Amino acid sequence: MDRRNFVQNSGMLAAFGFALPPGLMPVETSENRPLEPVLLPAQKPLDSNGGMAVKVWVRSSMTNGLYSSVECAVAPKLMGPPPHFHLELDELMYVAEGTASILMGKDVVEIQAGGWHLRPRNIVHTFFNASDKPLRFYDMYFNQPFEEYLEQVFFELTESKGYKDGSDKKNQAMGALNEKFGLKFPDGAFGLKDELVKKYGLKP
């Protein structure tokens, strides 16, 4: 199955109460490779270590490119990325601990532990932890191997590996990565991030 059409073809949108937009119908695909079983042993919950941390659980390569999933831990009163949108990626979040604050368009919604949140492509969004308690959630990706993007950001494009924040080298690398994965920042995204930081008393 073409990973771009996985959400639509699987009926997941309907399961969460979302209707398909007019003209967006399931598409027949030709990929029929059987999936292999994968066992992921239990591990202790991810620790944010006072900031933000990610751990990949399910890789796109395990699912023939249909799906991947990461665990994310966010320290209290911490801002996420600047508001952005994805050209192809649909995201599904499950909050395991704490409360996630999600900016969707111009509105902020709170997702408490046990809640789910679907973020379809092309909608401006971001997340942050406005509470005084740790936040931990699982993000699921359906249209591209976005876990690879996160691994680059968190483990490769780091100061210890020569990518200092604000440097031309890092800015160019991030720009290329954003272009590859179709991650876009709307006009005013960074100013809006600053507004959220100020309004909710967050660490940027």
C-alpha positions in Angstrom: 0.0 0.0 0.0 1.3 3.5 -0.9 2.1 5.0 2.4 0.6 8.4 1.3 -2.8 6.7 1.3 -2.5 4.6 4.4 -4.6 6.8 6.7 -7.4 7.1 4.1 -7.3 3.4 3.0 -7.2 2.0 6.5 -10.3 3.8 7.7 -8.4 5.4 10.5 -9.8 8.9 9.8 -13.4 7.5 10.1 -12.5 5.7 13.3 -11.6 9.0 14.9 -14.7 10.8 13.6 -13.0 12.5 10.6 -14.7 12.5 7.2 -12.6 12.4 4.0 -12.6 15.7 2.1 -14.6 15.7 -1.1 -12.6 14.1 -3.9 -10.1 12.4 -1.6 -11.0 8.7 -2.1 -8.9 5.6 -1.4 -6.5 4.7 -4.1 -5.7 1.2 -5.3 -2.0 0.3 -4.7 0.2 -2.4 -5.9 2.6 -3.1 -3.0 1.8 -6.5 -1.6 4.9 -7.4 0.3 4.0 -9.3 3.5 4.9 -7.6 6.8 7.3 -9.4 9.2 6.5 -9.8 12.9 8.5 -7.5 15.2 8.7 -7.7 19.0 9.5 -4.6 20.9 10.3 -5.5 24.5 9.0 -3.2 27.3 11.3 -0.4 28.5 11.1 2.2 31.2 9.3 5.4 30.2 11.5 7.9 28.4 13.0 10.7 30.5 13.1 14.3 29.2 16.3 15.0 31.2 15.1 18.5 31.8 14.5 19.2 28.1 13.0 17.2 25.2 13.9 13.7 24.2 12.7 11.2 21.6 13.0 7.5 21.1 12.0 5.6 18.0 9.9 2.5 18.6 8.5 1.5 15.2 10.5 2.3 12.1 9.0 2.8 8.7 11.3 0.0 7.5 9.5 -2.4 9.8 6.1 -1.7 8.1 7.0 -1.4 4.4 6.9 2.4 4.8 3.3 2.5 6.0 3.8 3.6 9.6 6.3 4.6 12.3 6.1 5.7 15.9 8.3 7.6 18.4 8.0 8.3 22.1 8.6 11.9 23.1 9.2 13.3 26.6 8.9 17.0 27.3 10.0 18.8 30.5 7.5 21.1 32.3 6.9 24.6 30.9 8.8 23.8 27.7 8.0 25.1 24.2 8.1 22.7 21.2 9.1 23.6 17.6 7.9 26.8 15.8 4.4 26.5 14.3 4.7 24.6 11.0 2.9 22.3 8.6 3.6 19.2 6.6 3.0 18.7 2.9 2.5 14.9 3.1 2.7 13.8 6.7 -0.3 12.9 8.9 0.4 12.6 12.6 -1.5 10.8 15.3 -0.6 11.5 19.0 -1.4 9.5 22.1 -0.7 11.2 25.4 0.6 8.7 27.9 1.5 11.1 30.8 0.7 14.7 31.6 -1.1 17.2 29.3 -0.1 18.2 25.8 -1.0 21.7 24.6 -1.5 21.7 20.8 -1.8 24.8 18.6 -4.0 23.9 15.6 -4.4 26.8 13.2 -5.2 29.6 15.6 -6.7 27.5 18.5 -4.9 25.8 21.4 -6.4 22.5 22.6 -5.3 20.4 25.6 -4.9 16.6 25.3 -4.8 14.9 28.7 -3.2 11.5 29.4 -5.2 8.8 27.7 -6.3 11.2 24.9 -5.6 11.1 21.2 -5.1 13.9 18.7 -5.0 13.6 14.9 -3.1 16.3 12.9 -3.7 16.0 9.2 -1.2 17.4 6.7 -1.3 21.1 5.6 -2.6 22.4 9.0 -0.3 24.8 10.9 0.4 23.3 14.3 2.9 22.9 17.1 2.9 21.4 20.6 4.2 22.5 24.1 4.0 21.6 27.7 2.3 24.4 29.6 1.9 22.4 32.8 4.2 22.0 35.8 4.4 18.3 35.3 6.3 16.1 32.7 4.6 15.4 29.4 5.1 12.1 27.6 3.4 11.0 24.4 3.7 8.7 21.4 3.5 10.2 17.9 2.6 8.0 15.0 3.4 8.9 11.3 1.7 7.5 8.3 3.1 9.0 5.1 6.8 9.2 5.4 9.7 8.0 7.6 9.5 11.0 9.8 11.4 9.2 12.6 14.5 9.7 10.4 13.9 13.5 10.4 13.7 13.5 14.2 16.9 11.3 14.6 18.8 13.8 12.5 17.5 16.8 14.6 18.1 15.2 18.0 21.2 13.0 17.4 23.1 14.3 14.4 22.7 18.1 13.9 23.9 18.8 17.4 26.5 21.2 18.9 28.7 18.2 19.9 28.9 17.2 16.3 29.7 20.7 15.0 26.2 22.1 14.4 26.0 25.1 16.7 22.6 26.6 17.2 22.2 29.7 14.9 25.3 28.8 12.8 25.1 28.9 9.0 26.1 25.3 9.0 23.2 24.2 11.1 20.7 26.5 9.4 21.7 25.1 6.0 21.5 21.5 7.2 18.1 22.1 8.8 16.8 23.9 5.6 17.8 20.9 3.5 16.2 18.5 6.0 13.0 20.5 6.1 12.8 20.6 2.3 13.4 16.8 2.0 10.5 16.0 4.4 8.2 18.8 3.3 8.1 20.6 6.6 7.2 24.3 6.1 7.0 27.3 8.3 4.3 29.9 7.5 4.9 33.6 7.6 5.2 34.8 11.2 5.9 31.3 12.6 8.8 32.3 14.8 7.0 35.4 16.1 4.0 33.2 17.0 6.3 30.9 18.9 7.6 33.9 20.9 4.0 34.8 21.7 3.2 31.3 23.0 6.4 31.3 25.1 5.4 34.7 26.7 1.7 33.8 27.1 2.3 30.4 28.8 5.6 31.2 30.6 7.5 28.7 28.7 11.2 28.0 28.1 11.9 28.4 24.4 
